[in-house]
Amino acid sequence: MTDAKAGPEVGTDQPGFDRRLLPPMLLGSVLNPINSTIVAVALVPIGRALGAPASQTAWLVSALYLATSLGQPVVGRLIDVFGPRRLFLLSTGLVGVAGVVGALAPDLGVLIGARVLLGFGTCAGYPAAMALVRSEAERTGRDSPGGVLTALAVANQTIAVVGPLLGGLLIAVGGWRTTFALNVPLAVAAVLLGLLRLPKPDPEAEPTARITGGTTRRESLAARLDLPGMGLFAAMLVSLLLFLMNLHLRDWYLLALAAAAGAAFAVRELRAATPFIDLRVLGGNTPLLATYGRALVAYVVAYSFLYGFTQWTEEGFGLTPFHAGLAQIPMFLLAIGVSIVSGRSTSVRGKLLLGAAGQIVACLVILMLGGDSPLWMLLLVALIFGVPQGLNNLALQNSVYFQADPERTASSAGLLRTFAYIGSMVASSATAASFGQHADTGGLHRLAWVMLGAGVLYLLLTLFDRTLGRAAGHGTRASA
């Protein structure tokens, strides 16, 4: 990738981060969260319009995260090889196609297909942003892009504020189909910004530019991408996530298939000259593995709240989609403030511990909620959840940046999202199992116990993790 041009900052001889890159970075990275949050208030109207219970509309959540869990590390690896521009343009263009399909979908099956397209389409935004942050850090000689990483976190939090409220407004004005149609103008804007602002690849740095001996371009590229490894990874992940979507003993074969594919994937990656996921390096990077584990359990709690609590506020408490969106605002507003304030510090352990405590307290308050609870209790739960929402995302994102191998920043960032989306699959399955045909108060309390268990596990994983603060791979240290 060619260097992005930028002038030196005032008072220093070193160049600063090229701010022209920020608009496509920010817009690309928020395409996924806006589609995550906007559907939270649309699940009930979609279910009513298409005659589907909560256990079936949960697939609208699972489908997006199934596709994104698979696509994020794959697209991240492609970005590591080819640079962010091409993958960004292709993926964001697919978001527009998905918006059209969803807006015209005649039934739930087609709608689920549109969500799968959205999942793949939103895969490039976040890994591309992290790759650009890394390349700018190398260009400017400043390996502490705290302000840019905080901007990414705040942008995602801001979209999370707008998502439920915007979804409620769109549903009130034009029905639930408008929540899909919104992706068309967003995709057009992202593609245009990408064309205008993202740096073009350097021909000299192209992966097929230097071919030696009798190796063909196609053979060299296939070896570098490790297509068999990607295929085995896909088989493992799809089998596992399909099992998690509908936990039942009759589906044991999916778990067995995931284990077999996982074993084959491990053998392949340990033997490959250029593996898709370098298990040797990853296995020796304990801090990064611990971060991935924390991300999984943290997002079990976060997504259980986002989807389960929102459905209950509509069906169990009686709010309209618009008012259900309004009830989420305290959480996201506080999360934005927490991200901005905490983003000034590179400390990781303190953020994670406070975030874990916030999750546990919020789950305990949910257990006291009922259909006749005062509205202020709903707002209190949302407000408490704002603390972990603002702290956990930023701390996990910063951890991966400093712990990952610099040559695999995009794919490592993609893997962070994969573990987060596995957590979302567990959350989706727990939500469907807890609610069944109706999102009532009893189901909410069952879901809250699951959330509480995950929150306690998150706290324990943080308390007993002695690797916090250690950055692997490139000698940078993230403060603890």
Order of alpha helices (4+ residues) and beta strands (2+ residues): alpha-alpha-alpha-alpha-alpha-alpha-alpha-alpha-alpha-alpha-alpha-alpha-alpha-alpha-alpha-alpha-alpha-alpha-alpha-alpha
